[in-house]
Amino acid sequence: MLRLSRIAILVLTIVLWVAAILVFPTLLPINFPKYKCLGVIIHTDYLVHVVLFVLLVISLRLMGIKIFNIGVFILLLLASILAEVWQLYIPHRTFNISDLISNIIGVLIGYGVAGGIRRRIKDNG
C-alpha cells in the first residue's frame, strides 16, 4: 500500500480544500445575507470564509499535521491567498480583497484555537 508522507497529505488536503471552496459555490449558488447589528453591517459571506479556514487549520491538526511549523503556516497563508487570486481566472467569479482578508483571519483564528486546544491538552495531560 502506498504510504503518503505528512507533507503530501498536507498539500493534498489544502489543494482539495481550496478546490472545494472554488467549485462548490458554482454548483450551489448561495446568496449570503447581510445583517445590520448595532449600526454595523455584518456580511455573513465573510464569516463563512473565516469559518472555512478555521476548520482547515483545526482539521490539519486533528489529522496529526504539525501545524506549529513556519513552513506549514506559510503554506496555509499562501492557500488562503491563492483561494482568492485563482478566482481571477474562473468565469463568473471575482477577486475580493475582503474575502482575502477573511481567509487570512480564518487561518490566524484557527491557529489561536489549535494553540488553545494544545495548551489545554498539555495542562490536563
C-alpha positions in Angstrom: 0.0 0.0 0.0 1.2 3.5 -0.9 2.1 5.5 2.2 1.8 9.2 1.8 4.2 11.4 3.7 2.8 14.1 6.1 3.9 16.7 3.6 2.0 15.0 0.8 -1.1 14.7 3.0 -0.8 18.4 4.0 -0.5 19.6 0.4 -3.2 17.3 -0.9 -5.6 18.3 1.9 -5.0 22.0 1.3 -5.4 21.7 -2.5 -8.6 19.7 -2.1 -9.9 22.2 0.4 -9.2 25.2 -1.8 -10.7 23.4 -4.8 -13.8 22.7 -2.9 -14.1 26.3 -1.9 -13.8 27.3 -5.5 -16.1 24.7 -7.0 -19.0 24.3 -4.6 -20.3 27.9 -4.8 -20.6 27.5 -8.6 -22.6 24.3 -8.2 -24.7 25.5 -5.3 -25.1 29.3 -5.7 -25.9 30.7 -2.3 -26.7 34.3 -1.6 -25.3 35.1 1.8 -27.4 37.7 3.6 -26.2 40.9 5.3 -27.4 41.8 8.7 -27.3 45.1 10.5 -26.5 44.9 14.2 -25.9 48.0 16.3 -25.4 50.1 13.2 -22.8 47.7 11.8 -23.4 45.7 8.6 -22.3 42.1 9.0 -21.6 40.2 5.8 -22.2 36.5 6.5 -20.2 35.7 3.4 -17.0 36.9 5.2 -17.9 34.9 8.3 -18.1 31.8 6.0 -14.6 32.5 4.7 -13.3 32.8 8.3 -15.0 29.6 9.4 -13.8 27.5 6.4 -10.2 28.4 7.1 -10.5 27.9 10.9 -11.9 24.4 10.1 -9.0 23.8 7.7 -6.4 24.6 10.3 -8.1 22.5 13.0 -8.7 19.6 10.6 -5.0 19.5 9.7 -4.1 19.5 13.4 -6.6 16.6 14.1 -5.0 14.7 11.2 -1.7 14.8 13.0 -0.1 17.5 10.9 2.4 19.6 12.9 0.8 22.9 12.1 3.1 24.8 14.5 5.8 24.9 11.9 6.7 28.1 10.0 6.6 26.2 6.7 3.0 24.9 7.3 2.0 28.4 8.5 3.3 30.0 5.3 1.7 27.3 3.2 -1.7 27.9 4.8 -1.3 31.7 4.3 -0.5 31.0 0.6 -3.5 28.8 0.3 -5.7 31.5 1.7 -4.3 34.0 -0.8 -4.5 31.6 -3.7 -8.1 30.7 -3.0 -9.0 34.3 -3.8 -6.5 35.0 -6.5 -7.5 32.0 -8.5 -10.9 33.5 -8.8 -9.5 36.0 -11.3 -9.3 33.1 -13.8 -12.6 31.4 -13.1 -15.6 32.5 -15.1 -18.3 34.3 -13.1 -16.1 34.6 -10.1 -14.3 37.8 -8.8 -11.4 38.7 -6.6 -12.5 40.4 -3.4 -10.0 41.9 -1.0 -12.4 41.5 1.9 -12.7 37.7 1.2 -8.9 37.5 1.1 -8.6 39.3 4.5 -11.3 37.0 5.9 -9.4 33.9 4.7 -6.2 35.1 6.4 -8.1 36.0 9.6 -9.6 32.4 9.5 -6.1 31.0 9.3 -4.9 33.1 12.3 -8.0 32.3 14.4 -7.5 28.6 13.5 -4.0 28.8 14.9 -5.3 30.5 18.0 -8.0 27.8 18.5 -5.5 25.0 17.8 -3.0 26.6 20.2 -5.6 26.8 22.9 -6.5 23.2 22.4 -2.8 22.2 22.5 -2.3 24.1 25.8 -5.4 22.7 27.4 -4.3 19.1 26.5 -0.8 19.8 27.9 -2.3 21.2 31.1 -4.6 18.2 31.6 -2.1 15.6 30.3 
